[in-house]
């Protein structure tokens, strides 16, 4: 790797399962110090127990500004800084737009867009004065092209990309990098694929990737030399027709 992540202080949202947990595990393997947030206290405690003494759990609902501020504050209070933010928390809703519940759809927007706004804003309060930091936002290939069977999810990820691109321009000269990773089909609980055999079959068929594959991509982004900023990284199963 171009840059060591040992002793880097990383905050990960949505860290109790799926891509968030895989990223936390990959960062832990590189020696990073972790502060993990998720809504489910039980699953979050289980995740931290499996990561060892360098991981701390802070129950966090990213739709609650006070809880997001508390998550970032916990990292700064414990370690004196925040080096990495993985803004990963998100929810999914697809299907027919006209038949959907607007309350559910607007809740998705608040999590997928509002949650990113809150966490990035809170982290930048510390990263900009420090003159350094890395932010990676978990997006989706549906943020690069509208997918008709998930129009509001696609809209949320398009918004995430607009935010990433605009904030990156504002961060020029600060020493802080920001980018997004945009997976296609990931065989995890978000896609309701939790059986190990089903995951293996999807990987073998090239119709899905593992959460760990996305985590590898994120590690690549984080370990580039400081003069390199990967703004967008799209990672797809080899046989996904999109």
Biotite code that builds the C-alpha atoms (Angstrom):
import biotite.structure as struc

atoms = struc.array([
    struc.Atom([0.000, 0.000, 0.000], chain_id="A", res_id=1, res_name="UNK", atom_name="CA", element="C"),
    struc.Atom([1.133, 3.518, -0.752], chain_id="A", res_id=2, res_name="UNK", atom_name="CA", element="C"),
    struc.Atom([0.315, 4.739, 2.762], chain_id="A", res_id=3, res_name="UNK", atom_name="CA", element="C"),
    struc.Atom([0.042, 2.924, 6.072], chain_id="A", res_id=4, res_name="UNK", atom_name="CA", element="C"),
    struc.Atom([-3.253, 3.132, 7.932], chain_id="A", res_id=5, res_name="UNK", atom_name="CA", element="C"),
    struc.Atom([-1.748, 1.993, 11.223], chain_id="A", res_id=6, res_name="UNK", atom_name="CA", element="C"),
    struc.Atom([-2.941, 4.150, 14.142], chain_id="A", res_id=7, res_name="UNK", atom_name="CA", element="C"),
    struc.Atom([-5.204, 6.184, 11.852], chain_id="A", res_id=8, res_name="UNK", atom_name="CA", element="C"),
    struc.Atom([-8.434, 7.155, 13.646], chain_id="A", res_id=9, res_name="UNK", atom_name="CA", element="C"),
    struc.Atom([-11.412, 6.043, 11.569], chain_id="A", res_id=10, res_name="UNK", atom_name="CA", element="C"),
    struc.Atom([-15.127, 6.627, 12.120], chain_id="A", res_id=11, res_name="UNK", atom_name="CA", element="C"),
    struc.Atom([-17.450, 4.259, 10.245], chain_id="A", res_id=12, res_name="UNK", atom_name="CA", element="C"),
    struc.Atom([-21.225, 4.646, 10.107], chain_id="A", res_id=13, res_name="UNK", atom_name="CA", element="C"),
    struc.Atom([-23.534, 1.755, 9.306], chain_id="A", res_id=14, res_name="UNK", atom_name="CA", element="C"),
    struc.Atom([-20.766, -0.403, 10.726], chain_id="A", res_id=15, res_name="UNK", atom_name="CA", element="C"),
    struc.Atom([-22.752, -3.268, 12.221], chain_id="A", res_id=16, res_name="UNK", atom_name="CA", element="C"),
    struc.Atom([-23.214, -5.276, 9.017], chain_id="A", res_id=17, res_name="UNK", atom_name="CA", element="C"),
    struc.Atom([-22.600, -5.477, 5.277], chain_id="A", res_id=18, res_name="UNK", atom_name="CA", element="C"),
    struc.Atom([-20.198, -3.060, 3.636], chain_id="A", res_id=19, res_name="UNK", atom_name="CA", element="C"),
    struc.Atom([-19.699, -1.001, 6.791], chain_id="A", res_id=20, res_name="UNK", atom_name="CA", element="C"),
    struc.Atom([-18.633, -3.999, 8.847], chain_id="A", res_id=21, res_name="UNK", atom_name="CA", element="C"),
    struc.Atom([-16.368, -5.234, 6.040], chain_id="A", res_id=22, res_name="UNK", atom_name="CA", element="C"),
    struc.Atom([-14.659, -1.832, 5.860], chain_id="A", res_id=23, res_name="UNK", atom_name="CA", element="C"),
    struc.Atom([-14.246, -1.786, 9.633], chain_id="A", res_id=24, res_name="UNK", atom_name="CA", element="C"),
    struc.Atom([-12.678, -5.244, 9.516], chain_id="A", res_id=25, res_name="UNK", atom_name="CA", element="C"),
    struc.Atom([-10.317, -4.221, 6.716], chain_id="A", res_id=26, res_name="UNK", atom_name="CA", element="C"),
    struc.Atom([-9.264, -1.081, 8.591], chain_id="A", res_id=27, res_name="UNK", atom_name="CA", element="C"),
    struc.Atom([-8.730, -3.071, 11.786], chain_id="A", res_id=28, res_name="UNK", atom_name="CA", element="C"),
    struc.Atom([-6.500, -5.496, 9.897], chain_id="A", res_id=29, res_name="UNK", atom_name="CA", element="C"),
    struc.Atom([-4.363, -2.511, 8.868], chain_id="A", res_id=30, res_name="UNK", atom_name="CA", element="C"),
    struc.Atom([-4.033, -1.352, 12.482], chain_id="A", res_id=31, res_name="UNK", atom_name="CA", element="C"),
    struc.Atom([-6.470, 1.567, 12.425], chain_id="A", res_id=32, res_name="UNK", atom_name="CA", element="C"),
    struc.Atom([-8.263, 2.765, 15.563], chain_id="A", res_id=33, res_name="UNK", atom_name="CA", element="C"),
    struc.Atom([-12.011, 2.516, 15.060], chain_id="A", res_id=34, res_name="UNK", atom_name="CA", element="C"),
    struc.Atom([-15.087, 4.319, 16.327], chain_id="A", res_id=35, res_name="UNK", atom_name="CA", element="C"),
    struc.Atom([-18.120, 2.575, 14.908], chain_id="A", res_id=36, res_name="UNK", atom_name="CA", element="C"),
    struc.Atom([-21.678, 3.843, 14.641], chain_id="A", res_id=37, res_name="UNK", atom_name="CA", element="C"),
    struc.Atom([-24.929, 2.061, 13.792], chain_id="A", res_id=38, res_name="UNK", atom_name="CA", element="C"),
    struc.Atom([-28.556, 2.091, 14.899], chain_id="A", res_id=39, res_name="UNK", atom_name="CA", element="C"),
    struc.Atom([-28.644, -1.461, 16.266], chain_id="A", res_id=40, res_name="UNK", atom_name="CA", element="C"),
    struc.Atom([-26.825, -1.514, 19.601], chain_id="A", res_id=41, res_name="UNK", atom_name="CA", element="C"),
    struc.Atom([-26.793, -5.316, 19.776], chain_id="A", res_id=42, res_name="UNK", atom_name="CA", element="C"),
    struc.Atom([-25.302, -5.834, 16.317], chain_id="A", res_id=43, res_name="UNK", atom_name="CA", element="C"),
    struc.Atom([-22.883, -2.974, 16.882], chain_id="A", res_id=44, res_name="UNK", atom_name="CA", element="C"),
    struc.Atom([-21.630, -4.480, 20.159], chain_id="A", res_id=45, res_name="UNK", atom_name="CA", element="C"),
    struc.Atom([-21.192, -7.821, 18.401], chain_id="A", res_id=46, res_name="UNK", atom_name="CA", element="C"),
    struc.Atom([-19.183, -6.179, 15.634], chain_id="A", res_id=47, res_name="UNK", atom_name="CA", element="C"),
    struc.Atom([-16.914, -4.391, 18.103], chain_id="A", res_id=48, res_name="UNK", atom_name="CA", element="C"),
    struc.Atom([-16.376, -7.580, 20.097], chain_id="A", res_id=49, res_name="UNK", atom_name="CA", element="C"),
    struc.Atom([-15.062, -9.240, 16.957], chain_id="A", res_id=50, res_name="UNK", atom_name="CA", element="C"),
    struc.Atom([-12.668, -6.383, 16.164], chain_id="A", res_id=51, res_name="UNK", atom_name="CA", element="C"),
    struc.Atom([-10.742, -6.196, 19.422], chain_id="A", res_id=52, res_name="UNK", atom_name="CA", element="C"),
    struc.Atom([-9.637, -3.457, 21.766], chain_id="A", res_id=53, res_name="UNK", atom_name="CA", element="C"),
    struc.Atom([-9.011, -0.836, 19.072], chain_id="A", res_id=54, res_name="UNK", atom_name="CA", element="C"),
    struc.Atom([-12.744, -0.601, 18.275], chain_id="A", res_id=55, res_name="UNK", atom_name="CA", element="C"),
    struc.Atom([-15.348, 1.466, 20.131], chain_id="A", res_id=56, res_name="UNK", atom_name="CA", element="C"),
    struc.Atom([-19.128, 1.361, 19.671], chain_id="A", res_id=57, res_name="UNK", atom_name="CA", element="C"),
    struc.Atom([-21.302, 4.481, 19.690], chain_id="A", res_id=58, res_name="UNK", atom_name="CA", element="C"),
    struc.Atom([-24.957, 3.865, 18.871], chain_id="A", res_id=59, res_name="UNK", atom_name="CA", element="C"),
    struc.Atom([-25.814, 6.357, 16.127], chain_id="A", res_id=60, res_name="UNK", atom_name="CA", element="C"),
    struc.Atom([-28.854, 7.178, 14.038], chain_id="A", res_id=61, res_name="UNK", atom_name="CA", element="C"),
    struc.Atom([-27.528, 9.363, 11.228], chain_id="A", res_id=62, res_name="UNK", atom_name="CA", element="C"),
    struc.Atom([-30.897, 11.105, 10.896], chain_id="A", res_id=63, res_name="UNK", atom_name="CA", element="C"),
    struc.Atom([-30.281, 12.607, 14.362], chain_id="A", res_id=64, res_name="UNK", atom_name="CA", element="C"),
    struc.Atom([-27.794, 15.504, 14.262], chain_id="A", res_id=65, res_name="UNK", atom_name="CA", element="C"),
    struc.Atom([-27.038, 15.279, 17.982], chain_id="A", res_id=66, res_name="UNK", atom_name="CA", element="C"),
    struc.Atom([-26.164, 11.595, 17.723], chain_id="A", res_id=67, res_name="UNK", atom_name="CA", element="C"),
    struc.Atom([-23.899, 12.232, 14.727], chain_id="A", res_id=68, res_name="UNK", atom_name="CA", element="C"),
    struc.Atom([-22.102, 15.012, 16.592], chain_id="A", res_id=69, res_name="UNK", atom_name="CA", element="C"),
    struc.Atom([-21.693, 12.672, 19.572], chain_id="A", res_id=70, res_name="UNK", atom_name="CA", element="C"),
    struc.Atom([-20.175, 9.983, 17.345], chain_id="A", res_id=71, res_name="UNK", atom_name="CA", element="C"),
    struc.Atom([-17.533, 12.325, 15.942], chain_id="A", res_id=72, res_name="UNK", atom_name="CA", element="C"),
    struc.Atom([-16.926, 13.830, 19.385], chain_id="A", res_id=73, res_name="UNK", atom_name="CA", element="C"),
    struc.Atom([-16.320, 10.352, 20.813], chain_id="A", res_id=74, res_name="UNK", atom_name="CA", element="C"),
    struc.Atom([-13.484, 9.800, 18.332], chain_id="A", res_id=75, res_name="UNK", atom_name="CA", element="C"),
    struc.Atom([-11.919, 13.191, 19.016], chain_id="A", res_id=76, res_name="UNK", atom_name="CA", element="C"),
    struc.Atom([-12.247, 12.835, 22.782], chain_id="A", res_id=77, res_name="UNK", atom_name="CA", element="C"),
    struc.Atom([-10.682, 9.370, 22.810], chain_id="A", res_id=78, res_name="UNK", atom_name="CA", element="C"),
    struc.Atom([-7.918, 9.886, 20.247], chain_id="A", res_id=79, res_name="UNK", atom_name="CA", element="C"),
    struc.Atom([-7.572, 13.650, 19.835], chain_id="A", res_id=80, res_name="UNK", atom_name="CA", element="C"),
    struc.Atom([-8.415, 13.657, 16.143], chain_id="A", res_id=81, res_name="UNK", atom_name="CA", element="C"),
    struc.Atom([-10.294, 12.007, 13.282], chain_id="A", res_id=82, res_name="UNK", atom_name="CA", element="C"),
    struc.Atom([-8.289, 10.911, 10.248], chain_id="A", res_id=83, res_name="UNK", atom_name="CA", element="C"),
    struc.Atom([-10.857, 8.931, 8.275], chain_id="A", res_id=84, res_name="UNK", atom_name="CA", element="C"),
    struc.Atom([-14.620, 9.116, 7.904], chain_id="A", res_id=85, res_name="UNK", atom_name="CA", element="C"),
    struc.Atom([-16.489, 6.327, 6.159], chain_id="A", res_id=86, res_name="UNK", atom_name="CA", element="C"),
    struc.Atom([-20.013, 7.684, 5.605], chain_id="A", res_id=87, res_name="UNK", atom_name="CA", element="C"),
    struc.Atom([-21.641, 4.350, 4.902], chain_id="A", res_id=88, res_name="UNK", atom_name="CA", element="C"),
    struc.Atom([-25.015, 4.279, 6.662], chain_id="A", res_id=89, res_name="UNK", atom_name="CA", element="C"),
    struc.Atom([-27.870, 3.863, 4.224], chain_id="A", res_id=90, res_name="UNK", atom_name="CA", element="C"),
    struc.Atom([-31.189, 2.163, 3.548], chain_id="A", res_id=91, res_name="UNK", atom_name="CA", element="C"),
    struc.Atom([-32.827, 0.787, 0.429], chain_id="A", res_id=92, res_name="UNK", atom_name="CA", element="C"),
    struc.Atom([-36.282, 0.944, -1.142], chain_id="A", res_id=93, res_name="UNK", atom_name="CA", element="C"),
    struc.Atom([-37.184, -0.105, -4.657], chain_id="A", res_id=94, res_name="UNK", atom_name="CA", element="C"),
    struc.Atom([-40.286, -0.994, -6.591], chain_id="A", res_id=95, res_name="UNK", atom_name="CA", element="C"),
    struc.Atom([-43.139, 0.987, -8.089], chain_id="A", res_id=96, res_name="UNK", atom_name="CA", element="C"),
    struc.Atom([-42.924, 4.652, -7.121], chain_id="A", res_id=97, res_name="UNK", atom_name="CA", element="C"),
    struc.Atom([-46.662, 5.348, -7.369], chain_id="A", res_id=98, res_name="UNK", atom_name="CA", element="C"),
    struc.Atom([-47.469, 2.456, -5.027], chain_id="A", res_id=99, res_name="UNK", atom_name="CA", element="C"),
    struc.Atom([-44.822, 3.310, -2.454], chain_id="A", res_id=100, res_name="UNK", atom_name="CA", element="C"),
    struc.Atom([-45.321, 5.011, 0.905], chain_id="A", res_id=101, res_name="UNK", atom_name="CA", element="C"),
    struc.Atom([-43.995, 8.598, 0.673], chain_id="A", res_id=102, res_name="UNK", atom_name="CA", element="C"),
    struc.Atom([-43.084, 8.494, 4.367], chain_id="A", res_id=103, res_name="UNK", atom_name="CA", element="C"),
    struc.Atom([-40.755, 5.556, 3.724], chain_id="A", res_id=104, res_name="UNK", atom_name="CA", element="C"),
    struc.Atom([-39.274, 7.224, 0.656], chain_id="A", res_id=105, res_name="UNK", atom_name="CA", element="C"),
    struc.Atom([-38.599, 10.487, 2.480], chain_id="A", res_id=106, res_name="UNK", atom_name="CA", element="C"),
    struc.Atom([-37.049, 8.555, 5.373], chain_id="A", res_id=107, res_name="UNK", atom_name="CA", element="C"),
    struc.Atom([-34.685, 7.006, 2.820], chain_id="A", res_id=108, res_name="UNK", atom_name="CA", element="C"),
    struc.Atom([-33.680, 10.467, 1.603], chain_id="A", res_id=109, res_name="UNK", atom_name="CA", element="C"),
    struc.Atom([-33.040, 11.632, 5.159], chain_id="A", res_id=110, res_name="UNK", atom_name="CA", element="C"),
    struc.Atom([-30.800, 8.635, 5.849], chain_id="A", res_id=111, res_name="UNK", atom_name="CA", element="C"),
    struc.Atom([-28.969, 8.369, 2.541], chain_id="A", res_id=112, res_name="UNK", atom_name="CA", element="C"),
    struc.Atom([-28.540, 12.106, 1.898], chain_id="A", res_id=113, res_name="UNK", atom_name="CA", element="C"),
    struc.Atom([-29.183, 13.806, 5.214], chain_id="A", res_id=114, res_name="UNK", atom_name="CA", element="C"),
    struc.Atom([-27.045, 11.261, 7.028], chain_id="A", res_id=115, res_name="UNK", atom_name="CA", element="C"),
    struc.Atom([-24.113, 11.950, 4.725], chain_id="A", res_id=116, res_name="UNK", atom_name="CA", element="C"),
    struc.Atom([-24.575, 15.711, 5.101], chain_id="A", res_id=117, res_name="UNK", atom_name="CA", element="C"),
    struc.Atom([-24.566, 15.414, 8.895], chain_id="A", res_id=118, res_name="UNK", atom_name="CA", element="C"),
    struc.Atom([-21.565, 13.111, 9.212], chain_id="A", res_id=119, res_name="UNK", atom_name="CA", element="C"),
    struc.Atom([-19.385, 14.878, 6.656], chain_id="A", res_id=120, res_name="UNK", atom_name="CA", element="C"),
    struc.Atom([-20.195, 18.289, 8.122], chain_id="A", res_id=121, res_name="UNK", atom_name="CA", element="C"),
    struc.Atom([-19.364, 17.111, 11.657], chain_id="A", res_id=122, res_name="UNK", atom_name="CA", element="C"),
    struc.Atom([-16.076, 15.525, 10.575], chain_id="A", res_id=123, res_name="UNK", atom_name="CA", element="C"),
    struc.Atom([-14.916, 18.543, 8.583], chain_id="A", res_id=124, res_name="UNK", atom_name="CA", element="C"),
    struc.Atom([-15.092, 20.707, 11.710], chain_id="A", res_id=125, res_name="UNK", atom_name="CA", element="C"),
    struc.Atom([-12.041, 18.755, 12.884], chain_id="A", res_id=126, res_name="UNK", atom_name="CA", element="C"),
    struc.Atom([-10.346, 17.762, 9.622], chain_id="A", res_id=127, res_name="UNK", atom_name="CA", element="C"),
    struc.Atom([-10.090, 21.229, 8.085], chain_id="A", res_id=128, res_name="UNK", atom_name="CA", element="C"),
    struc.Atom([-8.314, 22.801, 11.100], chain_id="A", res_id=129, res_name="UNK", atom_name="CA", element="C"),
    struc.Atom([-5.999, 19.755, 11.201], chain_id="A", res_id=130, res_name="UNK", atom_name="CA", element="C"),
    struc.Atom([-5.127, 20.230, 7.520], chain_id="A", res_id=131, res_name="UNK", atom_name="CA", element="C"),
    struc.Atom([-5.645, 16.559, 6.734], chain_id="A", res_id=132, res_name="UNK", atom_name="CA", element="C"),
    struc.Atom([-8.270, 13.864, 6.500], chain_id="A", res_id=133, res_name="UNK", atom_name="CA", element="C"),
    struc.Atom([-9.993, 11.356, 4.252], chain_id="A", res_id=134, res_name="UNK", atom_name="CA", element="C"),
    struc.Atom([-13.712, 10.984, 3.641], chain_id="A", res_id=135, res_name="UNK", atom_name="CA", element="C"),
    struc.Atom([-15.170, 8.086, 1.672], chain_id="A", res_id=136, res_name="UNK", atom_name="CA", element="C"),
    struc.Atom([-18.909, 7.934, 1.060], chain_id="A", res_id=137, res_name="UNK", atom_name="CA", element="C"),
    struc.Atom([-20.626, 4.668, 0.163], chain_id="A", res_id=138, res_name="UNK", atom_name="CA", element="C"),
    struc.Atom([-22.743, 5.374, -2.884], chain_id="A", res_id=139, res_name="UNK", atom_name="CA", element="C"),
    struc.Atom([-24.060, 3.124, -5.662], chain_id="A", res_id=140, res_name="UNK", atom_name="CA", element="C"),
    struc.Atom([-23.803, 2.665, -9.387], chain_id="A", res_id=141, res_name="UNK", atom_name="CA", element="C"),
    struc.Atom([-27.408, 3.935, -9.395], chain_id="A", res_id=142, res_name="UNK", atom_name="CA", element="C"),
    struc.Atom([-25.959, 7.313, -8.480], chain_id="A", res_id=143, res_name="UNK", atom_name="CA", element="C"),
    struc.Atom([-24.170, 7.352, -11.845], chain_id="A", res_id=144, res_name="UNK", atom_name="CA", element="C"),
    struc.Atom([-27.212, 6.284, -13.868], chain_id="A", res_id=145, res_name="UNK", atom_name="CA", element="C"),
    struc.Atom([-30.871, 6.291, -12.915], chain_id="A", res_id=146, res_name="UNK", atom_name="CA", element="C"),
    struc.Atom([-32.163, 2.763, -12.336], chain_id="A", res_id=147, res_name="UNK", atom_name="CA", element="C"),
    struc.Atom([-35.869, 2.626, -13.091], chain_id="A", res_id=148, res_name="UNK", atom_name="CA", element="C"),
    struc.Atom([-36.798, 0.003, -10.493], chain_id="A", res_id=149, res_name="UNK", atom_name="CA", element="C"),
    struc.Atom([-35.330, 2.075, -7.650], chain_id="A", res_id=150, res_name="UNK", atom_name="CA", element="C"),
    struc.Atom([-36.017, 5.716, -8.586], chain_id="A", res_id=151, res_name="UNK", atom_name="CA", element="C"),
    struc.Atom([-35.846, 7.299, -5.120], chain_id="A", res_id=152, res_name="UNK", atom_name="CA", element="C"),
    struc.Atom([-32.799, 5.267, -4.115], chain_id="A", res_id=153, res_name="UNK", atom_name="CA", element="C"),
    struc.Atom([-31.192, 6.383, -7.385], chain_id="A", res_id=154, res_name="UNK", atom_name="CA", element="C"),
    struc.Atom([-32.140, 9.985, -6.623], chain_id="A", res_id=155, res_name="UNK", atom_name="CA", element="C"),
    struc.Atom([-30.515, 9.745, -3.197], chain_id="A", res_id=156, res_name="UNK", atom_name="CA", element="C"),
    struc.Atom([-27.271, 8.451, -4.663], chain_id="A", res_id=157, res_name="UNK", atom_name="CA", element="C"),
    struc.Atom([-27.270, 11.096, -7.419], chain_id="A", res_id=158, res_name="UNK", atom_name="CA", element="C"),
    struc.Atom([-27.533, 13.662, -4.619], chain_id="A", res_id=159, res_name="UNK", atom_name="CA", element="C"),
    struc.Atom([-24.610, 12.039, -2.815], chain_id="A", res_id=160, res_name="UNK", atom_name="CA", element="C"),
    struc.Atom([-22.461, 12.376, -5.926], chain_id="A", res_id=161, res_name="UNK", atom_name="CA", element="C"),
    struc.Atom([-23.408, 16.014, -6.406], chain_id="A", res_id=162, res_name="UNK", atom_name="CA", element="C"),
    struc.Atom([-22.484, 16.653, -2.776], chain_id="A", res_id=163, res_name="UNK", atom_name="CA", element="C"),
    struc.Atom([-19.174, 14.807, -3.123], chain_id="A", res_id=164, res_name="UNK", atom_name="CA", element="C"),
    struc.Atom([-18.189, 16.683, -6.250], chain_id="A", res_id=165, res_name="UNK", atom_name="CA", element="C"),
    struc.Atom([-19.150, 20.089, -4.874], chain_id="A", res_id=166, res_name="UNK", atom_name="CA", element="C"),
    struc.Atom([-17.541, 19.613, -1.465], chain_id="A", res_id=167, res_name="UNK", atom_name="CA", element="C"),
    struc.Atom([-14.352, 18.306, -3.081], chain_id="A", res_id=168, res_name="UNK", atom_name="CA", element="C"),
    struc.Atom([-14.002, 21.597, -4.946], chain_id="A", res_id=169, res_name="UNK", atom_name="CA", element="C"),
    struc.Atom([-14.503, 23.536, -1.721], chain_id="A", res_id=170, res_name="UNK", atom_name="CA", element="C"),
    struc.Atom([-11.860, 21.426, 0.032], chain_id="A", res_id=171, res_name="UNK", atom_name="CA", element="C"),
    struc.Atom([-9.122, 22.165, -2.518], chain_id="A", res_id=172, res_name="UNK", atom_name="CA", element="C"),
    struc.Atom([-6.102, 23.444, -0.615], chain_id="A", res_id=173, res_name="UNK", atom_name="CA", element="C"),
    struc.Atom([-7.269, 22.178, 2.791], chain_id="A", res_id=174, res_name="UNK", atom_name="CA", element="C"),
    struc.Atom([-5.451, 18.842, 2.740], chain_id="A", res_id=175, res_name="UNK", atom_name="CA", element="C"),
    struc.Atom([-8.743, 16.951, 3.099], chain_id="A", res_id=176, res_name="UNK", atom_name="CA", element="C"),
    struc.Atom([-9.729, 14.405, 0.447], chain_id="A", res_id=177, res_name="UNK", atom_name="CA", element="C"),
    struc.Atom([-13.251, 13.218, -0.346], chain_id="A", res_id=178, res_name="UNK", atom_name="CA", element="C"),
    struc.Atom([-14.566, 10.588, -2.722], chain_id="A", res_id=179, res_name="UNK", atom_name="CA", element="C"),
    struc.Atom([-17.268, 7.971, -3.148], chain_id="A", res_id=180, res_name="UNK", atom_name="CA", element="C"),
    struc.Atom([-17.268, 4.249, -3.831], chain_id="A", res_id=181, res_name="UNK", atom_name="CA", element="C"),
    struc.Atom([-20.196, 3.107, -5.974], chain_id="A", res_id=182, res_name="UNK", atom_name="CA", element="C"),
    struc.Atom([-20.872, -0.631, -5.986], chain_id="A", res_id=183, res_name="UNK", atom_name="CA", element="C"),
    struc.Atom([-23.245, -2.588, -8.135], chain_id="A", res_id=184, res_name="UNK", atom_name="CA", element="C"),
    struc.Atom([-24.877, -5.710, -6.687], chain_id="A", res_id=185, res_name="UNK", atom_name="CA", element="C"),
    struc.Atom([-23.266, -6.577, -3.347], chain_id="A", res_id=186, res_name="UNK", atom_name="CA", element="C"),
    struc.Atom([-24.303, -9.918, -1.912], chain_id="A", res_id=187, res_name="UNK", atom_name="CA", element="C"),
    struc.Atom([-25.144, -8.975, 1.656], chain_id="A", res_id=188, res_name="UNK", atom_name="CA", element="C"),
    struc.Atom([-28.103, -8.258, 3.917], chain_id="A", res_id=189, res_name="UNK", atom_name="CA", element="C"),
    struc.Atom([-29.122, -5.135, 1.972], chain_id="A", res_id=190, res_name="UNK", atom_name="CA", element="C"),
    struc.Atom([-29.848, -7.429, -0.978], chain_id="A", res_id=191, res_name="UNK", atom_name="CA", element="C"),
    struc.Atom([-31.250, -10.050, 1.436], chain_id="A", res_id=192, res_name="UNK", atom_name="CA", element="C"),
    struc.Atom([-28.457, -12.476, 0.588], chain_id="A", res_id=193, res_name="UNK", atom_name="CA", element="C"),
    struc.Atom([-26.994, -13.818, 3.806], chain_id="A", res_id=194, res_name="UNK", atom_name="CA", element="C"),
    struc.Atom([-26.515, -17.516, 3.083], chain_id="A", res_id=195, res_name="UNK", atom_name="CA", element="C"),
    struc.Atom([-22.832, -18.271, 2.461], chain_id="A", res_id=196, res_name="UNK", atom_name="CA", element="C"),
    struc.Atom([-23.610, -20.720, -0.347], chain_id="A", res_id=197, res_name="UNK", atom_name="CA", element="C"),
    struc.Atom([-25.815, -18.169, -2.115], chain_id="A", res_id=198, res_name="UNK", atom_name="CA", element="C"),
    struc.Atom([-23.059, -15.560, -1.852], chain_id="A", res_id=199, res_name="UNK", atom_name="CA", element="C"),
    struc.Atom([-20.507, -18.009, -3.262], chain_id="A", res_id=200, res_name="UNK", atom_name="CA", element="C"),
    struc.Atom([-22.833, -18.893, -6.145], chain_id="A", res_id=201, res_name="UNK", atom_name="CA", element="C"),
    struc.Atom([-23.371, -15.235, -7.027], chain_id="A", res_id=202, res_name="UNK", atom_name="CA", element="C"),
    struc.Atom([-19.655, -14.523, -6.939], chain_id="A", res_id=203, res_name="UNK", atom_name="CA", element="C"),
    struc.Atom([-18.900, -17.584, -9.085], chain_id="A", res_id=204, res_name="UNK", atom_name="CA", element="C"),
    struc.Atom([-21.541, -16.500, -11.604], chain_id="A", res_id=205, res_name="UNK", atom_name="CA", element="C"),
    struc.Atom([-20.179, -12.946, -11.685], chain_id="A", res_id=206, res_name="UNK", atom_name="CA", element="C"),
    struc.Atom([-23.587, -11.521, -10.809], chain_id="A", res_id=207, res_name="UNK", atom_name="CA", element="C"),
    struc.Atom([-22.584, -10.135, -7.423], chain_id="A", res_id=208, res_name="UNK", atom_name="CA", element="C"),
    struc.Atom([-19.580, -9.097, -5.350], chain_id="A", res_id=209, res_name="UNK", atom_name="CA", element="C"),
    struc.Atom([-18.785, -9.439, -1.650], chain_id="A", res_id=210, res_name="UNK", atom_name="CA", element="C"),
    struc.Atom([-18.814, -6.663, 0.917], chain_id="A", res_id=211, res_name="UNK", atom_name="CA", element="C"),
    struc.Atom([-15.109, -7.421, 1.341], chain_id="A", res_id=212, res_name="UNK", atom_name="CA", element="C"),
    struc.Atom([-14.535, -6.519, -2.333], chain_id="A", res_id=213, res_name="UNK", atom_name="CA", element="C"),
    struc.Atom([-15.933, -3.056, -1.668], chain_id="A", res_id=214, res_name="UNK", atom_name="CA", element="C"),
    struc.Atom([-13.764, -2.778, 1.451], chain_id="A", res_id=215, res_name="UNK", atom_name="CA", element="C"),
    struc.Atom([-10.692, -3.571, -0.656], chain_id="A", res_id=216, res_name="UNK", atom_name="CA", element="C"),
    struc.Atom([-11.632, -0.738, -3.008], chain_id="A", res_id=217, res_name="UNK", atom_name="CA", element="C"),
    struc.Atom([-11.999, 1.656, -0.084], chain_id="A", res_id=218, res_name="UNK", atom_name="CA", element="C"),
    struc.Atom([-8.564, 0.676, 1.258], chain_id="A", res_id=219, res_name="UNK", atom_name="CA", element="C"),
    struc.Atom([-7.142, 1.423, -2.186], chain_id="A", res_id=220, res_name="UNK", atom_name="CA", element="C"),
    struc.Atom([-8.690, 4.897, -2.112], chain_id="A", res_id=221, res_name="UNK", atom_name="CA", element="C"),
    struc.Atom([-7.411, 5.634, 1.374], chain_id="A", res_id=222, res_name="UNK", atom_name="CA", element="C"),
    struc.Atom([-3.851, 4.509, 0.736], chain_id="A", res_id=223, res_name="UNK", atom_name="CA", element="C"),
    struc.Atom([-3.091, 6.566, -2.359], chain_id="A", res_id=224, res_name="UNK", atom_name="CA", element="C"),
    struc.Atom([-0.340, 9.198, -1.987], chain_id="A", res_id=225, res_name="UNK", atom_name="CA", element="C"),
    struc.Atom([-1.639, 12.489, -0.609], chain_id="A", res_id=226, res_name="UNK", atom_name="CA", element="C"),
    struc.Atom([-1.403, 14.217, -3.998], chain_id="A", res_id=227, res_name="UNK", atom_name="CA", element="C"),
    struc.Atom([-3.983, 11.754, -5.403], chain_id="A", res_id=228, res_name="UNK", atom_name="CA", element="C"),
    struc.Atom([-7.745, 12.105, -4.762], chain_id="A", res_id=229, res_name="UNK", atom_name="CA", element="C"),
    struc.Atom([-10.003, 9.381, -6.153], chain_id="A", res_id=230, res_name="UNK", atom_name="CA", element="C"),
    struc.Atom([-13.298, 11.211, -6.498], chain_id="A", res_id=231, res_name="UNK", atom_name="CA", element="C"),
    struc.Atom([-15.385, 8.315, -7.891], chain_id="A", res_id=232, res_name="UNK", atom_name="CA", element="C"),
    struc.Atom([-14.734, 4.585, -7.888], chain_id="A", res_id=233, res_name="UNK", atom_name="CA", element="C"),
    struc.Atom([-17.360, 2.317, -9.474], chain_id="A", res_id=234, res_name="UNK", atom_name="CA", element="C"),
    struc.Atom([-17.037, -1.387, -8.665], chain_id="A", res_id=235, res_name="UNK", atom_name="CA", element="C"),
    struc.Atom([-19.319, -3.906, -10.428], chain_id="A", res_id=236, res_name="UNK", atom_name="CA", element="C"),
    struc.Atom([-19.752, -7.653, -10.709], chain_id="A", res_id=237, res_name="UNK", atom_name="CA", element="C"),
    struc.Atom([-18.177, -8.719, -13.974], chain_id="A", res_id=238, res_name="UNK", atom_name="CA", element="C"),
    struc.Atom([-21.513, -9.944, -15.370], chain_id="A", res_id=239, res_name="UNK", atom_name="CA", element="C"),
    struc.Atom([-23.860, -7.267, -14.049], chain_id="A", res_id=240, res_name="UNK", atom_name="CA", element="C"),
    struc.Atom([-25.814, -5.887, -16.992], chain_id="A", res_id=241, res_name="UNK", atom_name="CA", element="C"),
    struc.Atom([-26.114, -2.229, -16.099], chain_id="A", res_id=242, res_name="UNK", atom_name="CA", element="C"),
])
